[in-house]
Structures are given as structure tokens and as C-alpha cells.
Amino acid sequence: MRPRLVLRRISLWRWKRSSPLRTYTHHTSIRTNGGRPQLPFLSIPTTTRQTQRVRYLTTERKQWIKYEVKLGLKYTVYFWIAICCVGAGAFAIQQEILERQYPTPHEWRFLTRTRFKSAHAERDRADNRSTDWVVVMELVKGVVERLEDPKIDGRGVKDAAPDAPPLTKDISAMSEPWRRGYYEAMMLYAMAAEHLDGWVMDKTRNIAFPPEVVVGPSNPRPKPVPAGAQKAPREEDCEVAYPAPDDIYMKIISTEGFTPRQRMDAALAYANYLEYKGVTGPASVMYERALSLAISSRPSDAPNPVNQKTWVLDDSAGPPTSNILASLTALATFQARIGNVSTALPVLVSILKARRSLPLSDKRPVYQSSALGRPNRSGTGVMETVLSLIWPPPYTVPPGDGNTPPVRGPKELCEEAALLSNIGEIIYATRPASREEGIAWTREAVDIAEEQLHRLGGGGGRGGGPATAEDRAALKTCRDCLSTGLTNWDAMVARLAREEAARREAATGRPPKKASWFALWGEGEVADQDRWAAEERVVQDRRRRAAELLDELEPPKSGGSSIFIA
């Protein structure tokens, strides 16, 4: 190989090592004529290090940057699309679960149904936080306004007669599911108004506050606001935030289109609220109005089963309806609470006699499986499960109107047990000579309630619970009755045991021995046991035995994740 060619290759190799960046050219500068301008961007770079020019933004690098920017934007868009899809899916699943817990009429619009379900979910929240009744009020208030607006969900809603309370509507032209949903929304509206009675709205900030924190002349010692809350408002900046419960309840009672049972339930709820506020006179009037609504729902040619002076049921008038039994029981227990025992006791006894004359129900409760959450019955297959997930759940079957006599099912038997407990408590408290008789009534009430809870599968051993709403209501009634009966029985027997121990101590001059935890050398023997001390231990045993029936235990988790749950 010629020496000149070798030297040329060596110089080229050295240039490649010393110049990693791309340059325009590598020729030496060429002299130009004197007339050509010497501009920097027109000059040809040389291979020397002092005059070398490097091109950082090449065509390939531009293409690479464009590609990376487009790729980043594409992945960013994909990421947010995935987030939106996951959020929409979670919202849809949540609404599907709430729809099965709180069914809504299918003719309502989506926003109305969403607010209705969200209000009920906030009311029944099961976490550690308490119910935010301001949120419930705002949600259900929006539902009521949308249902009463003819441009949204209130087509066919009319104004009531002029003699009705203000803003009362006539919903007779609407369908039964629409009317029932409107009634549930109005009752929740009234319940929220009860919890927010007296609250004020700060007009400067549009924030609701309880009346006890308002700073002003009418509240000289305001309570401090909770930590993290907004500053307490001034009285001159406040106005009444929400309507009064009285107006809402009177609006429900006067609404045309509600059934007598719905209006009666609203009257009983209003009477209970008035009793809580301490106004017993109006509460008594409202209890009587509820009874009148129940009696008016009977056929016109049927005899009146209630004595208008004593409120005692007449046996010759035939079996009373469910509405009459419910309203008359509420009236009698109210009379007992305000001290009219001589009036309440005959009424309760007549109600108990009428209930025991009703026919027994042969219907058995239907249970649901803890694994699938649906009734255990033959014929339930995979296709039915798939269809139940695709199609929206049907709206609930309308409940009975209460114009017929009930049958002695589990719920009615627990109502009968509650009557026994009330009668026993009245006899025990008002007749000192008949306290044993009062305990006997209470003991019978506990036995009936416990038996019905076992029939309904109220404990955790069955692994499920009642599948129908009727059986679930019966389960709640029996639990309340058993808890109240055990509490009354324990208090009655404990008082008699203390009195018996005091009499024995006064007669013998020494206190009775008490049982120790460790029965060693005969120290655990209890001497001079009497009847009421022994029955007190029986009540404690019954309490321990009924603990499983009274606790609402969740069914065990199923699936692979259950092994990680203690």
C-alpha cells in the first residue's frame, strides 16, 4: 500500500476519534475574492479545533424528539381514559348496588334517582362517621323539587285545594310507583328536617350552622364550633335554613293521592316528633287523627270497631284491620307514657285479645344464602344470575293497604309479645301487689320473641337471613321486642332481689354470702338463696343465650380472600 494512502487513513481515523459530533464539512477554508462578503454563516468550517462548528439539533434528533413527545402524549391520553373508565365502572357498580338496596321508580330521571339513593345511603351509612343530615337534606330537597316540577319529573302533578296547607300537591294522576317514591322522599325530607330543626343559614357564606353556635343577643353563651369547622356566624347575618318538620308532615297528611296507610304513618311519625318536643296536647290530637284515618279506610257500611270514649276494641264488630291495630297501639302506649294508665291498660288488653283471635299464618320465611346473596330455592341457575346482572331490578311490590285483618305471622306474633311486655311493665309499675304478675307477662313476651327469632334464623348459625322485606321487618321487630323484654325483666327481678336481700339482712342481722369466682374449700357456696336471686341468674343466662340472636352478625366471607380474614 502506498505511504500517502496510509497517512490519509490515519488522519481520518484520528479525526473520527476527536470529533464525535456531526459537523457540516471537513474541508479547509478556501480563499475568496476580495469582493465577496465574509459572513460567518457563509464561511466553511475548518477541521481545526478552534474554528470547528457542531450541529446539536440534527434531523434525526428532531424526529426522535417528535416521536417521544407524541408517545408521551399518547400514553397520557390512554392513562386518563383508563382512569375515567375505571371511575365510570365503579360509579355504575355503586349505583347498581344502591338500586337494589333502595329501589327507585323507573320513570324517574337519572339525576332524581341518583340523589334519592345517595340520600338514603348517607342516612344509613355503616362506617364510623355519623350521618351528615345537611347532605341528606340537600339531596332529598332536590329530589322533592324535581318531582314537583312539571318540567322535570312532575308531569301530571297539580296544586291541591285552596284549603290545604301551602305548597301541597295533588298526585292522584301519577302512577303507583311514582306516588310511593314521592312518599318515601317526603318522609325522608321530614326526618332530615327533624334533625336540622332550628338550623340557620349564614347568608354571607351560604353555610348552615346549628342554632347553639350563633353569636348574637338571643344566644349570649354560644357553644364553640368543632375543630376544623368554619367560624361561627353572627345572628344578624343568619336566616332560617330549612323548612319546619310541622309544615312537611302536614303537607304529607294533606296530599291527595296518598293511601290512608301512608297518611296514617305520617300522622304517627308527626305525633312521635311532637311528643319528643314535649308538646303532649298536639301529640295526643295527632295520635287520634291517625286512628281516625285508620277507621275511615274501612268500608262505609262496616261498624266502628273502636269505642270513641274509651278507645277499647269492640269484639262484636269483627276483627280489626292492621291500620286500626297499629294506630290504636301507638295511642295506648302514648297514654301510658304520659301517665294515663287507667286509660291505656284496658285498650292494650283489648288489642291483645283481638290479636290472639286472629288466624295463624302457614307461611314459612324464605332465607337467602350468604354466598350468593339470593334466596335458596330450587330452579335458581346461572342464566337467572346473569340476567339479574344485565336487566335492572324491578321496582318493589306495593305493600298492603292495611284495610284487612292481619294473620298471626312472625311479625304479628312479635307485636303481640311487645304488647305483653307493655302490659307487664304497666302492671309492675302501678300495682305493687301484682308485681309478680307483671313479671309473668314480661317473661311470656321474652319467650315468644325468642321463639320467633329462632324461626326467622336471627342468629349467625344459619349463614344467611330472611330474603323478603316482610321477614326482615319481622326480624327487626322481634329483636327490638326481645331486647326490651330482657331489659325490663332484668330490672324487675333485680329490684325484687335487692328488696328480698334487704329484708333477710334485717331479719338475720348479717349480710348474705356472695359467690366467689374460685369455688375452693366450699367458699363458692351461696347460702340462703331466695327466689328472686335465683331468677336473676336465670335472666343473666337468658341474656347470654340471646346475645347471638340480638347481634346482627355478618355472614362469613367466601372465596380465596377469606383465608386472609381473621
HELIX and SHEET records of a PDB file:
HELIX    1   1 PRO A    3  SER A   18  1                                  16    
HELIX    2   2 PRO A   40  LEU A   42  5                                   3    
HELIX    3   3 THR A   59  GLN A  101  1                                  43    
HELIX    4   4 PHE A  110  ARG A  123  1                                  14    
HELIX    5   5 TRP A  133  GLU A  148  1                                  16    
HELIX    6   6 GLU A  176  HIS A  195  1                                  20    
HELIX    7   7 PRO A  211  VAL A  213  5                                   3    
HELIX    8   8 GLU A  235  ASP A  237  5                                   3    
HELIX    9   9 PRO A  245  SER A  254  1                                  10    
HELIX   10  10 PRO A  260  LYS A  277  1                                  18    
HELIX   11  11 THR A  280  SER A  296  1                                  17    
HELIX   12  12 ASP A  315  ALA A  317  5                                   3    
HELIX   13  13 SER A  322  ARG A  337  1                                  16    
HELIX   14  14 VAL A  341  ARG A  356  1                                  16    
HELIX   15  15 VAL A  382  ILE A  390  1                                   9    
HELIX   16  16 PRO A  410  THR A  430  1                                  21    
HELIX   17  17 PRO A  432  SER A  434  5                                   3    
HELIX   18  18 ARG A  435  LEU A  456  1                                  22    
HELIX   19  19 ALA A  469  THR A  508  1                                  40    
HELIX   20  20 ARG A  531  LEU A  550  1                                  20    
HELIX   21  21 GLY A  560  PHE A  564  5                                   5    
SHEET    1   A 2 LYS A 158  ASP A 159  0                                        
SHEET    2   A 2 LYS A 169  ASP A 170 -1                                        
SHEET    1   B 3 ILE A 207  PHE A 209  0                                        
SHEET    2   B 3 VAL A 200  ASP A 202 -1                                        
SHEET    3   B 3 CYS A 238  VAL A 240 -1                                        
SHEET    1   C 2 TYR A 367  SER A 369  0                                        
SHEET    2   C 2 GLY A 464  PRO A 466 -1                                        
END                                                                             
